[in-house]
Amino acid sequence: MAGASTRLRVRVIPGSQRAGVVGRHGDAWKLRVTAPPERGRANEATLDLLAGTLGIGRADLRLVAGHGARDKTVEVAGLTSDEAERRLAP
């Protein structure tokens, strides 16, 4: 699976009391992070949360769109779309 990769759409709610994957939000995944939306902190927290939830290294994730928005696109290396969806599902 080394060559596999996918892109995930996520909707991030920064400044939450608890971090975690909430569920689906349309065709995106809704995530909560405790970090504030300033100086890229929420973006970093989003990538850390996804890495832990997906069981992959932080270096295998890259934010490709939505740096300053709640709606983001994250590229995931090493996982197929189906595998990423399975790991994010509650």
C-alpha positions as semicolon CSV with decimal commas, in nm:
position;residue;x (nm);y (nm);z (nm)
1;M;0,000;0,000;0,000
2;A;0,302;0,229;-0,012
3;G;0,189;0,398;-0,334
4;A;-0,171;0,448;-0,220
5;S;-0,296;0,795;-0,140
6;T;-0,623;0,981;-0,108
7;R;-0,762;1,323;-0,030
8;L;-1,002;1,383;0,255
9;R;-1,238;1,674;0,290
10;V;-1,279;1,787;0,650
11;R;-1,477;2,056;0,831
12;V;-1,289;2,172;1,140
13;I;-1,440;2,325;1,453
14;P;-1,149;2,493;1,637
15;G;-1,149;2,588;2,005
16;S;-1,363;2,292;2,112
17;Q;-1,353;2,153;2,464
18;R;-1,269;1,802;2,337
19;A;-1,092;1,692;2,021
20;G;-1,221;1,412;1,803
21;V;-1,395;1,297;1,491
22;V;-1,762;1,393;1,516
23;G;-1,891;1,218;1,205
24;R;-1,996;1,312;0,855
25;H;-2,076;1,667;0,742
26;G;-2,210;1,624;0,389
27;D;-1,925;1,471;0,190
28;A;-1,666;1,581;0,447
29;W;-1,566;1,458;0,792
30;K;-1,644;1,691;1,083
31;L;-1,357;1,726;1,330
32;R;-1,322;1,910;1,660
33;V;-0,986;2,039;1,778
34;T;-0,904;2,221;2,100
35;A;-0,649;2,455;1,941
36;P;-0,754;2,810;1,858
37;P;-0,781;2,924;1,496
38;E;-0,471;3,143;1,507
39;R;-0,122;3,118;1,358
40;G;-0,189;2,773;1,211
41;R;-0,250;2,606;1,547
42;A;-0,586;2,457;1,445
43;N;-0,434;2,329;1,120
44;E;-0,155;2,152;1,308
45;A;-0,403;2,010;1,559
46;T;-0,618;1,885;1,270
47;L;-0,326;1,700;1,114
48;D;-0,223;1,556;1,452
49;L;-0,578;1,435;1,516
50;L;-0,602;1,274;1,173
51;A;-0,264;1,105;1,210
52;G;-0,365;0,951;1,542
53;T;-0,710;0,847;1,424
54;L;-0,584;0,699;1,097
55;G;-0,289;0,528;1,267
56;I;-0,028;0,682;1,036
57;G;0,269;0,912;1,080
58;R;0,219;1,287;1,082
59;A;0,459;1,312;0,785
60;D;0,207;1,115;0,574
61;L;-0,043;1,402;0,590
62;R;-0,039;1,731;0,402
63;L;-0,289;2,016;0,412
64;V;-0,348;2,103;0,046
65;A;-0,641;2,347;0,065
66;G;-0,827;2,555;0,323
67;H;-0,539;2,685;0,532
68;G;-0,748;2,976;0,662
69;A;-1,093;2,818;0,641
70;R;-1,297;2,561;0,832
71;D;-1,335;2,348;0,519
72;K;-1,004;2,183;0,435
73;T;-0,859;1,920;0,203
74;V;-0,593;1,688;0,344
75;E;-0,380;1,456;0,133
76;V;-0,317;1,120;0,300
77;A;-0,024;0,909;0,178
78;G;-0,018;0,535;0,235
79;L;-0,395;0,475;0,257
80;T;-0,667;0,418;0,002
81;S;-0,987;0,617;0,022
82;D;-1,180;0,313;0,146
83;E;-0,927;0,240;0,421
84;A;-0,924;0,604;0,539
85;E;-1,304;0,611;0,549
86;R;-1,312;0,285;0,748
87;R;-1,063;0,415;1,004
88;L;-1,250;0,745;1,052
89;A;-1,592;0,585;1,093
90;P;-1,715;0,555;1,452
